[in-house]
Amino acid sequence: MTLKPTQPHPGAALEPTGDPMKDGVGAAAWADRADRYDLTVDGRPRIRPLSVLEGYHLDSRDPDPRGMTVVAGDGVEVGTVSDVWIDLAEPQPRYLTVDLTGGGRVLLPMGFARIKRSGEVRVKAIFGHHFPDVPGLRVPDRITLLEEDRIVAYYAGGYRYAEPSRNEPLL
């Protein structure tokens, strides 16, 4: 079990016993959604990287994050944005592909990315050492509903579990 009661009575709050961001508990919990692709009305996978799409581009009025350095919440440069994933049903960016400096590739949900005029993408939720553990994809250019939930939960959990001080009450 990845949780234990904080007190010996029934109904006591539960606290993580392992790595809550990897175990998917508390603030990093995800729903076990279907492990299938979300599809458009014409049956295509709904979220795809721009690099495999024909006829799609970023609006020229918006910043293009490809090539920008990704900086984690602890100030560590973790990699470079190499692609932008587009939601075909609601044409908007949903994820960034980050090529990690130490090797590997992860997705960064747009809701956790802050694209700066300085040419950086800032991620407050997690720290540099967390990036290699971001849940991955089975197929490199498609994402299932379950994979989406696990990736987003991992970043969301970072707001609470990335460092011990985030798990304490604010006064």
C-alpha positions in Angstrom: 0.0 0.0 0.0 1.3 3.4 -0.9 -0.6 5.3 1.8 -0.8 5.0 5.6 -3.0 6.7 8.2 -1.5 9.7 10.0 -3.3 8.7 13.2 -4.5 5.3 14.6 -8.2 6.0 14.4 -10.7 5.4 11.6 -11.1 8.3 9.2 -7.6 9.7 9.8 -5.9 11.5 7.0 -3.6 9.4 4.8 0.0 10.2 3.9 2.1 8.7 1.1 4.7 6.1 2.0 6.6 6.0 -1.2 7.1 8.5 -4.1 3.6 10.0 -4.4 4.3 11.5 -7.8 5.1 8.1 -9.2 2.6 6.2 -7.1 -0.3 8.4 -8.2 -1.7 9.2 -4.8 -3.0 12.4 -3.2 -2.4 15.5 -5.4 -0.7 13.3 -8.0 -3.6 10.8 -8.3 -5.0 10.0 -11.7 -8.2 8.4 -12.9 -7.9 5.0 -14.7 -9.4 6.3 -17.9 -9.6 4.1 -21.0 -6.1 3.2 -22.4 -7.2 4.2 -25.9 -6.8 7.3 -28.1 -9.3 10.1 -27.9 -10.6 10.4 -31.5 -12.0 13.2 -33.6 -15.4 12.9 -35.2 -13.8 11.5 -38.3 -11.9 8.8 -36.3 -8.4 10.3 -36.2 -6.3 10.5 -33.0 -7.3 13.8 -31.5 -4.0 15.0 -30.1 -0.9 14.8 -32.4 2.5 16.5 -32.7 2.8 19.2 -35.4 5.7 17.3 -36.9 3.4 14.6 -38.2 0.5 16.9 -39.3 0.1 18.4 -42.7 -1.7 21.7 -43.1 -1.3 22.7 -39.4 0.9 25.5 -38.0 1.2 27.8 -35.0 -0.4 31.2 -35.5 2.3 33.7 -36.4 1.1 36.0 -33.6 1.9 33.4 -31.0 5.4 32.5 -29.7 6.8 29.3 -31.2 8.4 27.5 -28.3 10.3 25.0 -30.5 14.0 25.4 -29.8 13.4 27.1 -26.5 15.2 25.9 -23.3 13.0 24.4 -20.6 13.8 25.5 -17.1 12.5 23.5 -14.1 11.2 25.0 -10.8 14.6 24.7 -9.2 16.2 26.7 -12.0 17.8 23.7 -13.7 17.8 23.7 -17.5 16.4 20.3 -18.4 16.2 20.3 -22.1 14.8 21.9 -25.3 11.3 22.0 -26.8 11.3 20.0 -30.1 7.6 19.8 -30.9 4.2 21.1 -30.1 1.2 18.8 -29.8 -2.1 20.1 -31.2 -5.7 19.2 -30.2 -7.3 18.7 -33.6 -10.9 19.0 -32.2 -10.2 22.3 -30.6 -7.2 23.7 -32.5 -4.9 24.7 -29.8 -1.5 23.5 -28.4 -1.9 20.9 -25.6 1.6 19.6 -25.0 5.2 20.4 -25.7 7.8 17.7 -26.4 10.9 18.2 -24.3 14.1 16.6 -25.4 15.9 16.1 -22.1 19.6 17.1 -21.8 20.5 13.8 -20.3 18.7 11.9 -23.0 15.0 10.9 -23.4 11.9 12.8 -24.3 8.9 13.7 -22.2 5.7 15.6 -22.7 5.0 18.9 -20.9 1.3 19.9 -20.6 0.7 23.5 -21.8 -1.1 24.3 -18.5 2.3 23.8 -16.7 4.4 25.7 -19.2 5.1 29.4 -19.1 6.6 30.6 -22.4 8.8 33.7 -21.7 9.8 36.4 -24.0 13.4 35.6 -23.1 13.1 32.4 -25.1 12.6 30.1 -22.1 9.8 27.8 -21.1 9.5 27.8 -17.3 7.9 24.9 -15.4 7.2 25.7 -11.7 5.5 22.5 -10.8 8.5 20.1 -10.8 12.3 20.2 -10.5 15.1 19.1 -12.8 15.5 15.7 -11.3 11.8 14.9 -11.7 11.8 15.2 -15.5 13.2 11.8 -16.4 10.4 10.2 -14.4 7.5 11.9 -16.3 5.3 9.0 -17.5 5.9 8.2 -21.1 4.0 7.1 -24.2 3.6 3.7 -25.7 3.6 5.2 -29.2 5.8 8.3 -29.7 3.3 10.4 -31.8 0.0 9.5 -30.1 -1.3 9.8 -26.5 -4.1 7.7 -24.9 -6.6 9.1 -22.4 -4.8 7.1 -19.6 -1.4 8.5 -20.6 -2.8 12.0 -20.6 -4.1 11.6 -17.0 -0.9 10.1 -15.7 1.3 12.8 -17.3 -0.9 15.7 -16.0 -1.2 14.1 -12.6 2.6 13.9 -12.3 3.1 17.6 -12.9 0.1 18.5 -10.7 1.5 16.4 -7.9 4.7 18.4 -8.1 3.0 21.4 -6.8 2.6 19.5 -3.5 5.3 16.8 -3.5 8.3 18.2 -5.5 9.9 19.4 -2.2 9.0 18.8 1.4 8.2 22.4 2.2 5.4 22.3 -0.4 3.7 19.6 1.8 3.4 21.9 4.8 0.6 24.3 5.7 1.0 28.0 4.7 0.9 30.5 7.5 
